[in-house]
Amino acid sequence: MSTFFKRTKHTLCGLVIDIGSGSVSASIVLSERKKKLPEILYTDAAHMPIARDATPAEQACFVRQALFLALRMIERQEMHTMSARGEQPRIGHILVCCSAPWSHTVTQMIHFEQDTPFVVTPRLITDIIQHADETTGAHSGGRTSAPAQDDQHIIEKTIIDVTLNGYPVRDPYHTEAQEMTLAHLRGLTPTHILASLKDVEEYLHTDRATRVHTSASVLYCVLRDRYPDIKNALIIDSSGEATEIALMQNSVWHEAVTVLYGTNSLIRDSAALGNTIPEEARGHLRTYKQNILSETQEKILTTVQEKYARLLNTAVSELATRYVVPQTFFLVLDHTDISQFLIETIKDALRGTGKYTEQQSILISPEQARDFATLPRNAASAPRHALGAYFFHMVHTQSEVDT
């Protein structure tokens, strides 16, 4: 990937923004080329209302308000954080990660072969991708079940895998082959997200370089890098209002499906069924299988769990029509307190396909955040902050292929 950082800099300070389905968070991140992990200096978040049946226009307004609130909090902290460390680095770059339903990601598998050997060049790859776009459409690729959005724009285009003569290669250029397969990933986001980001740049009066990615591509790149022995897995990102399920096969991101139901949805439904407030409903989810709830409360949990499992099962079954669905899954979750409930629900959904009896779950929660970034002492961090910081560090310290 052609990095947007200046390669001569050994230390880079950046702002990492995560636009989730239920909140917007922002982190000040320090990346030093000689260090294995980045450092998160400060993080703050603004939550969107847990509103039932919000219209698309209301949802766009929630995103915009949360984005500006999070950035105002970060703006107040930037100089204080730097001066407290006795350092002068200024935020030089902004990295934005957009989650479902504000983005979706597709991968296009492109095959090219000739009877006689050819030499792989950047121009050849560009021409092959352009020809594939003209033949199948610019947004084609995986049959992702993302919600329909008008005026979606491509925010990233990246080659994530190259196979020459049936063998994967890291650096394909100037190599001779007779056949080549490219995995070309695209990320898209709707107009109103890009418009809000443009307003943010004007609000900050900034000339800082801004790069926008989908959260699915960020999670894939980080988890592939940090768990190299796991070649096949589902990457499940459970956020406030949506759950995105991506499939990785042979270390290549293939396709994602989106369920418009997340942790906020569980809390809303539990509260409505129990005629109680969201905070109490969340407490019931935390006590899953602890034998301390009433029979009525247990029935409510069973009802919402079955609903969520059915939705997940439908999404995974869609993937199963085209792929062998792995039995390993990553679960990226901001709140550890309901992790047991979600892991069991996902396992029920996978078992419901009739093909899977045992699944290996790898939880990426606040407790695992320190595996991806250095945090202030005694500080906790949502995993998306740490994953986004690690991706920022990867792009700063590594070189990838981009077209």
C-alpha positions as CSV (number, residue, x, y, z in Angstrom):
1,M,0.0,0.0,0.0
2,S,1.4,3.3,-1.0
3,T,1.8,4.9,2.5
4,F,0.5,8.3,3.2
5,F,3.2,8.8,5.8
6,K,6.6,10.3,5.0
7,R,9.0,7.4,5.1
8,T,11.8,9.5,6.5
9,K,10.0,10.0,9.8
10,H,10.9,7.6,12.6
11,T,8.2,8.8,14.9
12,L,4.7,9.7,13.7
13,C,1.8,11.1,15.7
14,G,-1.7,10.5,14.3
15,L,-5.4,10.7,15.1
16,V,-7.2,7.5,14.6
17,I,-11.0,7.9,14.3
18,D,-13.4,4.9,14.5
19,I,-16.9,5.5,13.2
20,G,-18.9,2.7,14.6
21,S,-22.5,1.8,14.3
22,G,-23.3,3.1,17.8
23,S,-20.4,5.4,18.7
24,V,-17.5,7.4,17.4
25,S,-14.2,7.2,19.1
26,A,-10.9,9.0,18.5
27,S,-7.4,8.2,19.7
28,I,-4.1,10.1,19.7
29,V,-1.5,7.5,18.6
30,L,2.3,7.6,18.5
31,S,4.0,5.2,16.1
32,E,7.8,4.7,16.4
33,R,9.4,2.6,13.7
34,K,11.8,0.9,16.1
35,K,9.0,-0.3,18.4
36,K,6.8,-3.4,17.9
37,L,3.6,-1.8,19.1
38,P,2.2,1.7,18.8
39,E,1.3,3.8,21.8
40,I,-2.2,5.2,22.5
41,L,-1.7,8.5,24.3
42,Y,-5.4,9.4,24.8
43,T,-8.8,8.1,23.7
44,D,-12.3,9.5,24.0
45,A,-15.6,8.4,22.6
46,A,-19.1,9.8,21.9
47,H,-22.0,7.5,21.9
48,M,-25.1,7.7,19.6
49,P,-28.6,7.5,21.1
50,I,-29.9,3.9,21.5
51,A,-33.0,4.9,19.4
52,R,-35.5,2.4,18.0
53,D,-36.5,2.8,14.3
54,A,-34.3,5.8,13.6
55,T,-34.6,6.9,10.0
56,P,-31.5,7.1,7.7
57,A,-31.4,10.9,8.0
58,E,-31.6,10.6,11.8
59,Q,-28.8,8.0,11.8
60,A,-26.6,10.3,9.6
61,C,-27.3,13.1,12.1
62,F,-26.3,10.9,15.0
63,V,-23.0,10.0,13.3
64,R,-22.2,13.7,12.5
65,Q,-23.0,14.8,16.1
66,A,-20.9,12.0,17.7
67,L,-18.0,12.7,15.3
68,F,-17.8,16.4,16.2
69,L,-18.2,15.7,19.9
70,A,-15.4,13.1,20.0
71,L,-13.1,15.5,18.1
72,R,-13.8,18.4,20.3
73,M,-12.8,16.3,23.3
74,I,-9.6,15.2,21.5
75,E,-8.8,18.7,20.5
76,R,-8.9,19.8,24.1
77,Q,-6.5,17.0,25.1
78,E,-4.0,17.2,22.3
79,M,-1.7,19.9,23.6
80,H,-2.2,18.8,27.2
81,T,-1.2,15.2,26.4
82,M,1.9,16.3,24.5
83,S,3.1,18.8,27.1
84,A,2.6,16.4,29.9
85,R,5.0,14.0,28.1
86,G,7.5,16.8,27.6
87,E,7.3,16.3,23.9
88,Q,6.3,18.4,20.9
89,P,5.0,16.0,18.3
90,R,1.9,17.3,16.5
91,I,-0.8,15.2,15.0
92,G,0.3,14.9,11.5
93,H,-2.1,12.4,10.0
94,I,-5.7,11.2,10.4
95,L,-6.8,7.6,9.9
96,V,-10.5,7.0,9.7
97,C,-12.1,3.5,10.1
98,C,-15.7,3.1,9.1
99,S,-17.7,0.2,10.4
100,A,-20.9,-1.4,9.1
101,P,-23.5,-0.1,8.2
102,W,-21.5,3.0,7.2
103,S,-19.3,0.9,4.9
104,H,-18.9,-2.3,3.1
105,T,-16.0,-4.2,1.7
106,V,-15.8,-6.4,-1.4
107,T,-13.0,-8.5,-2.8
108,Q,-12.8,-9.2,-6.5
109,M,-10.9,-12.3,-7.6
110,I,-9.3,-11.6,-11.0
111,H,-7.6,-14.3,-13.1
112,F,-5.3,-13.7,-16.0
113,E,-3.3,-16.2,-18.1
114,Q,-1.5,-16.5,-21.4
115,D,-0.1,-19.4,-23.4
116,T,3.3,-17.8,-23.3
117,P,5.1,-16.4,-20.2
118,F,4.6,-12.8,-19.3
119,V,6.5,-10.5,-16.9
120,V,4.4,-9.0,-14.1
121,T,4.7,-5.2,-14.0
122,P,2.7,-2.5,-12.1
123,R,1.2,-1.3,-15.5
124,L,0.1,-4.9,-16.3
125,I,-1.7,-5.3,-13.0
126,T,-3.4,-1.8,-13.4
127,D,-4.6,-2.7,-16.8
128,I,-5.9,-6.1,-15.7
129,I,-7.9,-4.5,-12.8
130,Q,-9.2,-1.8,-15.1
131,H,-10.4,-4.4,-17.6
132,A,-12.1,-6.3,-14.9
133,D,-13.9,-3.2,-13.7
134,E,-15.1,-2.4,-17.2
135,T,-16.3,-6.0,-17.7
136,T,-18.0,-6.6,-14.4
137,G,-18.6,-3.1,-12.9
138,A,-16.5,-1.0,-10.5
139,H,-18.3,-2.2,-7.4
140,S,-18.5,-5.9,-8.2
141,G,-16.8,-8.6,-6.3
142,G,-18.0,-10.4,-3.2
143,R,-21.8,-10.7,-2.9
144,T,-21.8,-8.8,0.3
145,S,-25.2,-8.4,1.9
146,A,-24.5,-4.9,3.1
147,P,-27.6,-2.6,3.4
148,A,-28.4,-0.7,0.3
149,Q,-26.9,2.7,0.2
150,D,-27.2,5.5,-2.4
151,D,-24.2,7.3,-3.7
152,Q,-21.5,5.0,-2.3
153,H,-18.0,6.0,-3.0
154,I,-14.8,3.9,-3.2
155,I,-12.5,4.9,-0.3
156,E,-9.8,2.3,-0.7
157,K,-8.5,-0.1,-3.3
158,T,-5.8,-2.6,-2.3
159,I,-4.4,-5.8,-3.7
160,I,-4.4,-8.2,-0.7
161,D,-3.1,-11.3,-2.4
162,V,-1.2,-12.3,-5.6
163,T,-0.8,-15.9,-6.9
164,L,1.5,-16.7,-9.7
165,N,1.3,-20.1,-11.4
166,G,-0.7,-21.3,-8.4
167,Y,1.7,-20.1,-5.7
168,P,1.2,-17.0,-3.5
169,V,4.0,-14.4,-3.7
170,R,4.7,-11.3,-1.6
171,D,6.5,-9.3,-4.4
172,P,5.1,-10.3,-7.8
173,Y,6.9,-7.5,-9.8
174,H,9.4,-8.4,-12.5
175,T,8.6,-12.1,-12.1
176,E,7.7,-14.3,-15.1
177,A,4.5,-16.3,-15.1
178,Q,1.9,-17.8,-17.3
179,E,-1.1,-17.3,-15.0
180,M,-1.9,-14.8,-12.2
181,T,-4.7,-14.4,-9.8
182,L,-5.3,-11.1,-7.9
183,A,-7.4,-10.6,-4.8
184,H,-8.4,-6.9,-5.2
185,L,-10.2,-5.4,-2.1
186,R,-12.4,-2.3,-2.3
187,G,-14.0,-0.4,0.5
188,L,-17.0,1.8,0.0
189,T,-18.9,4.3,2.2
190,P,-21.9,6.5,1.6
191,T,-21.8,10.2,0.7
192,H,-23.0,11.5,4.1
193,I,-20.0,10.0,5.9
194,L,-17.5,11.6,3.5
195,A,-19.4,14.9,3.8
196,S,-19.1,14.8,7.6
197,L,-15.4,14.1,7.3
198,K,-14.9,17.0,5.0
199,D,-16.7,19.2,7.5
200,V,-14.4,17.9,10.2
201,E,-11.3,18.9,8.2
202,E,-12.8,22.4,7.8
203,Y,-13.6,22.6,11.5
204,L,-10.1,21.6,12.4
205,H,-8.6,24.0,9.8
206,T,-6.3,21.2,9.0
207,D,-3.9,20.3,6.2
208,R,-3.2,16.9,7.8
209,A,-3.3,14.0,5.5
210,T,-6.5,11.9,5.9
211,R,-6.9,8.3,4.9
212,V,-10.3,6.4,5.1
213,H,-10.6,2.6,5.4
214,T,-13.4,0.2,6.2
215,S,-13.2,-1.4,9.6
216,A,-13.5,-4.8,7.9
217,S,-10.3,-4.3,5.9
218,V,-8.5,-2.9,9.0
219,L,-9.5,-5.9,11.2
220,Y,-8.5,-8.3,8.5
221,C,-5.0,-6.8,8.0
222,V,-4.3,-6.6,11.7
223,L,-5.6,-10.1,12.6
224,R,-3.8,-11.6,9.6
225,D,-0.6,-10.0,10.8
226,R,-1.0,-10.9,14.5
227,Y,-2.3,-14.4,14.0
228,P,-0.3,-15.7,11.1
229,D,-1.0,-19.4,11.9
230,I,-4.8,-18.9,11.5
231,K,-5.4,-19.1,7.8
232,N,-9.2,-19.7,7.8
233,A,-11.6,-17.9,10.1
234,L,-14.7,-15.7,10.4
235,I,-14.0,-12.2,11.6
236,I,-17.1,-11.1,13.5
237,D,-17.3,-7.4,14.5
238,S,-20.2,-7.0,16.9
239,S,-21.0,-3.3,17.5
240,G,-23.9,-1.3,18.7
241,E,-26.3,-1.4,15.8
242,A,-24.7,-4.0,13.4
243,T,-22.8,-7.2,13.2
244,E,-20.4,-7.7,10.3
245,I,-19.2,-11.2,9.5
246,A,-16.2,-11.5,7.2
247,L,-14.7,-14.7,5.8
248,M,-11.0,-15.3,5.5
249,Q,-9.9,-18.3,3.6
250,N,-6.2,-19.3,3.0
251,S,-5.3,-15.9,4.7
252,V,-7.3,-14.0,2.0
253,W,-10.3,-11.8,2.8
254,H,-13.1,-13.0,0.5
255,E,-16.5,-11.6,1.5
256,A,-18.6,-10.0,4.3
257,V,-22.2,-10.1,5.3
258,T,-23.9,-7.6,7.5
259,V,-26.6,-8.1,10.1
260,L,-28.4,-4.9,11.2
261,Y,-28.5,-6.1,14.8
262,G,-25.9,-5.5,17.5
263,T,-25.4,-5.1,21.2
264,N,-27.6,-2.0,21.4
265,S,-30.3,-4.0,19.6
266,L,-30.1,-6.8,22.2
267,I,-30.4,-4.2,25.0
268,R,-33.4,-2.5,23.4
269,D,-35.2,-5.7,22.8
270,S,-34.5,-7.1,26.3
271,A,-35.7,-3.8,27.8
272,A,-38.9,-3.8,25.8
273,L,-39.7,-7.4,26.6
274,G,-39.0,-6.9,30.3
275,N,-40.6,-3.4,30.4
276,T,-37.5,-2.0,32.0
277,I,-34.7,0.5,31.3
278,P,-31.7,-0.3,29.1
279,E,-29.2,-0.3,32.0
280,E,-31.1,-3.1,33.8
281,A,-31.5,-5.0,30.6
282,R,-27.7,-4.9,30.1
283,G,-27.2,-6.2,33.6
284,H,-29.4,-9.2,32.7
285,L,-27.1,-9.9,29.7
286,R,-24.1,-9.7,32.0
287,T,-25.5,-12.4,34.3
288,Y,-26.1,-14.9,31.5
289,K,-26.0,-18.5,32.8
290,Q,-25.2,-17.4,36.4
291,N,-28.5,-18.8,37.7
292,I,-29.5,-15.5,39.5
293,L,-32.2,-14.3,37.2
294,S,-35.9,-15.0,37.6
295,E,-37.7,-17.4,35.3
296,T,-39.3,-14.5,33.4
297,Q,-35.9,-12.8,32.9
298,E,-34.3,-16.0,31.7
299,K,-37.1,-16.4,29.1
300,I,-36.5,-12.9,27.8
301,L,-32.8,-13.6,27.4
302,T,-33.7,-16.8,25.6
303,T,-36.0,-14.9,23.3
304,V,-33.5,-12.3,22.3
305,Q,-30.7,-14.9,21.9
306,E,-32.8,-17.0,19.6
307,K,-33.6,-13.9,17.5
308,Y,-30.0,-12.9,17.2
309,A,-28.9,-16.5,16.5
310,R,-31.5,-16.7,13.6
311,L,-30.2,-13.5,12.0
312,L,-26.6,-14.7,12.3
313,N,-27.5,-18.1,11.0
314,T,-29.1,-16.6,7.9
315,A,-26.0,-14.6,7.3
316,V,-23.5,-17.4,7.8
317,S,-25.7,-19.8,5.7
318,E,-25.4,-17.3,2.9
319,L,-21.7,-17.6,3.0
320,A,-21.9,-21.3,3.3
321,T,-23.5,-21.5,-0.2
322,R,-20.3,-20.3,-1.7
323,Y,-17.5,-21.3,0.8
324,V,-16.5,-23.8,3.4
325,V,-17.2,-21.8,6.5
326,P,-14.4,-22.1,9.0
327,Q,-15.0,-23.3,12.5
328,T,-12.7,-20.7,14.0
329,F,-14.0,-17.2,14.6
330,F,-12.6,-14.0,16.0
331,L,-15.1,-11.9,17.9
332,V,-14.3,-8.2,18.2
333,L,-16.3,-6.8,21.1
334,D,-16.1,-3.5,23.0
335,H,-17.7,-4.9,26.2
336,T,-16.3,-8.0,27.9
337,D,-19.3,-8.2,30.3
338,I,-21.6,-9.7,27.6
339,S,-19.0,-11.7,25.8
340,Q,-20.2,-15.1,27.1
341,F,-23.7,-14.4,25.9
342,L,-22.5,-13.4,22.5
343,I,-20.0,-16.3,22.1
344,E,-22.7,-18.8,22.9
345,T,-25.1,-17.1,20.6
346,I,-22.6,-17.2,17.7
347,K,-21.9,-20.9,18.4
348,D,-25.6,-21.6,18.4
349,A,-25.9,-19.8,15.0
350,L,-23.0,-21.9,13.5
351,R,-24.4,-25.1,14.9
352,G,-27.8,-24.1,13.3
353,T,-26.3,-24.5,9.9
354,G,-26.2,-28.3,10.5
355,K,-22.5,-28.6,9.7
356,Y,-20.6,-27.4,12.7
357,T,-20.5,-28.9,16.1
358,E,-17.3,-27.4,17.6
359,Q,-16.0,-23.9,17.1
360,Q,-12.9,-22.2,18.3
361,S,-13.6,-18.6,19.5
362,I,-10.9,-16.0,19.8
363,L,-12.2,-13.0,21.8
364,I,-10.7,-9.6,21.0
365,S,-12.0,-7.5,23.9
366,P,-10.7,-4.7,26.1
367,E,-8.6,-7.3,28.0
368,Q,-6.7,-8.1,24.7
369,A,-6.2,-4.4,23.7
370,R,-2.6,-4.5,25.1
371,D,-1.7,-7.2,22.6
372,F,-2.1,-4.5,19.8
373,A,-1.0,-1.2,21.5
374,T,0.7,0.2,24.5
375,L,-1.8,1.9,26.8
376,P,-1.4,4.4,29.6
377,R,-1.0,2.6,33.0
378,N,-4.3,1.4,34.5
379,A,-6.1,2.5,31.3
380,A,-8.6,0.4,29.4
381,S,-9.3,0.6,25.7
382,A,-11.9,-0.7,23.4
383,P,-10.3,-3.2,21.0
384,R,-11.2,-1.1,17.9
385,H,-9.0,1.7,19.3
386,A,-6.1,-0.7,19.7
387,L,-6.7,-2.4,16.4
388,G,-6.9,0.9,14.6
389,A,-3.7,2.1,16.3
390,Y,-1.9,-1.1,15.3
391,F,-3.0,-0.6,11.6
392,F,-1.8,3.0,11.8
393,H,1.6,1.6,13.0
394,M,1.6,-1.1,10.2
395,V,1.1,1.5,7.5
396,H,3.8,3.7,9.0
397,T,6.4,0.9,9.3
398,Q,5.6,-1.5,6.5
399,S,5.2,-1.3,2.7
400,E,2.2,-2.8,0.9
401,V,0.9,-3.0,-2.7
402,D,-1.8,-0.5,-3.7
403,T,-3.4,0.4,-7.0
